Amino acid sequence: MTRVQLRRVMRRQRRALTPADRARCVVRLTRRMQGFRPFRNSQRVAVYLPNDGEMDLTLLIGCATRAGKCCYLPVLCPLGSRHLWFSPYRPGDSLRPNRLRILEPVHPTSRRVRARALDLILVPLVAFDEAGNRLGMGGGYYDRSLAFLTHRCYWRKPRIVGVAYDFQRVPVLTPRSWDIPLDAVVTEITAKTF
């Protein structure tokens, strides 16, 4: 199956989940994430708001905020650049859609930080494999924004954790030269570190 076909199949499966199944998965993922050491030990955590059937982190964001963690949402760089910055977010903050119609916090640019300032980045994905390879939506935003990690041999911060439904696991994904591998994946069923 090609990457395009795999994206189409997995996105269709995500969107086909019933609201009840989705809610059960969210609760299970939140519990699993709260027990996951990299999440527990992180103070500055990038999260995302669900789009196109992605796992919803709203419950986890509330738990993280109550635990004193600082949450950040990805924000597109202006002028068409395919890089991400991260803006502080607390439940209830004002949001507006970006050029891709994904909600972003309404904050001055002075409050945005680069990925290297974070402890942990939770990334959505379309598919993942047992080697830590991730298939995203195809825009390359996370890979470009995290490319600096390829130059680090010993110290790796932020940690990159994929968030998915367990059915998004595939046997093998062939990474491209620019793909940034995951440090771990957390689903409603498992938490696996690579």
N, C-alpha and C positions, 0 to 999 in steps of 0.2 A: 504494500500500500504506500502511495506517495505521501509526502508531508501534507499536501493540500487535501488529499482524500482523508487522511487521519484527522486533520483538523475538522473537516466537515462532519465526520462520524462522531467524534468526541463532543463537539459542540451541540450536535443534535441530541446526544444522550444526556448532556447536562440540562438542556432546556426541557427535556421530556420528564424530568423528575417531578413528582407531584409536590405540592406545597407541604404536605405532611411528611413525605420522605426527606425533603430538603431540610425541614425543621429538625427532624431526628438527627440527621447528619451534622447539622450545625451544633447541636447540643453535645454530641459525642466528640466532635473535633475540638470544641472549646475545652472540654474536660481533659482531653488528651494533651492539648497544647499547654494547659496550665500545669501539667505534670512534666512537661518536656524541659529538661535542664537548660538548653540554650535560651528558651523563652523566659524561664524563671530568673536566670542570671542577667538578663538584658534590661537596661533602663530606657534606652532610646530605640523604639521599635517602629519600623515602617510597616504599615498595614495597607489595605486597599479596600475600596467599596466594590461590591459585586457588580459585574457586568456580564451579560450574555450567559447567564446560568452558572457563573463561578460560585465557589463556596463563599457563603456570606460570613464575614468576620465581625459583624455588628455586635453580637453578643460578646465576643472576645475583646473587642475594643472597649466595651463598657467595663469588663472585668479588669483589663490592663490599666485603665484609667483609675479605677477604684483602688488598685494595688500600688498606685503612685508612679506607674510607668508613663513616659511621655510618648504619645503616638504621633506618627507622621503619615500623611498621605502623599502619594506621588503627584507631582505637578509638572505639566509639560513646559519645557523651555519655550520662550516666545520665538517668533519669527521662523517657525517651521523646523527648528532643530529637533532632532530625534533623541534628545537626552532628557533625563528626568532630574528634577530637584525634588525636595521633600519639604512639605509645609506642616507645621504643628496642627494637630486636630484633636478636639474633644467632642464627644457626643453633644449635638445641639448647635455646633458652630455653623455659620452660614456657608453654603456651598453654591457653586455655579458650574454649569457644564463647560468643558474645554472644547477645543475644535474637533475632538473625537466623540463629543457628547458624553464624556465621563465626568462625573462630579469631582470638583476640586475645592479646597478651602479658599475662602475669600480673605486673604491676608496680604499685607504689603510684601513685596519681594525681599525686603530686608530680613524677614523672619524665615526665609527658606534656607535649607542646608543641603549640602551635597551628600551623596551616599556614604562617603568615607567618614562622616560625622556620626553615623548611626552604629548601634551595636548589632542589630538584627534587622533583616529585611524579609518580610513574608511576601512571597511573590505568587501570583496566580499562574496557572499553566493549563495547557490543553491536554498534554500527556507527559508522562515521565517513565523512566526505566530504572532498573535496579542498580545502575552504575551512576546515577545522579544526573543524567542528561534530562533536559527539559525542552519540551516543544511549547513555545508560546504562540501568541496570535499572529506572529509573522512581521511585526513592525520593528523589532530589534531595540526597542526603547530600553529595556532592562539590560540587555547585553552591552549596549553602548555606554550606559551609565555606570556599569560595573566593570568595564574593561581594565581599569586600574588594578583589579585583583590579580590579573594574570602576571603582574610584575612582582608579586610578593611570594617569597618562598617559604617563610617561616611564620610570619604573623599575618593572620587573616581576619580582618575586621572591615566591614560587617560580615556576619554569618548570613548566608543566603539559604532560606528555607522555603521550599515549594509547598503550596497548600492546594490540596485537590481532593476529589472524591476517589475512593479506592479503585473504582472501575476505570479510572484514567491511567492506570498502570499498564504498560505494554512491555513485551519481552526485551526489545532492543530499539534504541533510537541512535542513529548515526549522527554524532555531533558535527557541526560545521566549525571551521577554524575560529570563528568569532564567538561561538557559544560559550557562555560562562556556566560551568557546572554548579549544581546545587551542593550544599553541605549536608542537607537533610531534606526529607519530605515528610509531612504530617498529613494524614488522612483521618477520616472518622474511625478507621480501624487500626491503623499502625502509625508509629513514628520511627523512621529509619534514618540513621546517620550514615553518611558515606565516607 
